Amino acid sequence: MTELRGIYTLWLREIKRYIRDRARIISSFVQPLLWLAIFGSGIRFSSQIGNLTPQQFIFPGIIGQTLLFTSMFMGISVIWDREFGFMKEILVAPISHFSVFLGKMLGDSTDAVIQGIIVFALGLVFGIKLNMLIFLEALPIMILITFGLVGIGLTVASFMESLESFGVIQSFINLPLFFLSGAIFPITTSGPYAVPYWLQIVSRFDPLTYGVTALRVIVLGGGEWQTQTYAPPFYLDLAIIVGFDLIMIIIGTLAFSRRK
Amino acid sequence: MAVDKLNICVERGEVFGLLGPNGAGKTTTISMLCTILKPTSGWAKVSGFDVVKQSALVRKSIGIVFQDPSIDDRLTGRENLYMHANLYGVPPGEQRSRIDRVLKLVELEKRADDLMRTYSGGMRRRLEIARGLIHYPKVLFLDEPTIGLDPQTREHIWTYIEDLRKAQDITVVLTTHYMDEADRLSDKIAIMDYGKIVASDTPANLKETLEGDVIMVETKEPEKLSSILAGTVGIIRTNIAGDEVELTVRGGKALLPRIVEAAAKNGVFVESVSLREPNLADVFLHYTGRAIRTQSGDELHGLSAIKRRAIR
């Protein structure tokens, strides 16, 4: 019971901090908006993907990108807490490090998912066919992807000494995960326009690939695009995302348990 | 090695002062007792629990006020307290009344719903002390409770600590490099230097070990004066510090005129003379052979250092 209340109070703290930071909420959808409006309008794929426009195709990818970038950014809170001493208050509290990590992860994930929902709603502006049912199906997927991604952010941040070094490492992680996931271009697997073989292989090791594919199935429906690009079946997407979450929770807890 | 083979015993209900200059190992000692750091050897028990093997139980029974600020300044005072209450498993039904009580104790009821970032340094410190009390700790650790605060706020916090032990059954361990703080608050003091305890007793006993008063004589020729005075009955120890000759004497009041007389007779001009009872600074000097290093604030790192300066 104490552990649960500890997790709850740490979760609540992250939410309060997020809600009070209005600048962050307002600026949160500017970047995805630019991607969808400018990049989405300008890009032309070398081959037609299903019957989708490039803008439609990248829309689920941009949701994934938002979740990824926001989740990684959340790692900053760990460094912040350490610099301002608040981490000590949490770590000497009589709750387990597992609960500390979980509380923080759940709080940061909630913030990131809220950003994801804002971007999801942007889809209406760009003529993506969305309804409540699609939203309710997409939400759990968004949440599941976010857990693991926040886990990466928190774990990496717990090893960083300063905000600056975290900033550098962050883009080292963000960009490969983003580009390799097939978020903004199709990982085409056959025909004259197939992407290089190595790219097809490496993209399979990117957890975001499975998140973006799952979102695409829900938002755009199945179709020809699944045979043209690397698109594992939905159940496999789900299994890999959940597995990734569990691994990150274990690694994160271990990272938070190091006593210096 | 920051801390080397300490042997300390603190009685229940006592205020125990760990006195030493910056870098003496006080915070390291406290960190080990609070289970933040693991000792490389030896053992310690806090309220009956082993700090290594039963760290969770230790954490439940202690309250800590860290040397550096450790609050969330984006939350209000009350929110910080609620969070602490939840982290320490205070029953939800009791949280409200306990929080109101500690807020009253540190006189922050009116500011409780303001964001912490609007608090002054002294108010933050008081809130941290209040926070350390919410879960009814058996032992309260205060690491440099008044570092960087103005004299009025220090006085305020000292009064809280004194009131606190009258009102509650609590043991307090405090570290400080301020002599006056240790003297005023502690029942027992351990003087720490270079990771070792050099003396440990009540403040009164420690001062008594010096067995005498201190006479300071300011003169242009301190060496000459000290050789003139050598052998005078009643002078226990002579020490030259700059333009001053510091004499530890028995029966200072009677000896003072004799000293001035002897100086005048030998042609040494005395600029000023003062007589005082020994204080802890003398005790420290006596045990370590040097004055306490009083530079402050150099133990802060990174953003907290900038922050602390901003608070001042």
Interface residues (C-beta under 8 A of the other chain):
Chain A: M1 T2 R5 G6 Y8 T9 L10 L12 R13 K16 R17 R20 D21 E83 F84 G85 F86 K88 E89 I90 L91 V92 A93 P94 I95 S162 R259 K260
Chain B: C34 T35 I36 L37 K38 A56 L57 R59 K60 I64 F66 D68 P69 S70 I71 D72 D73 R74 L75 E79 Y82 M83 H84 N86 L87 Y88 G89 P92 G302 L303 S304 K307
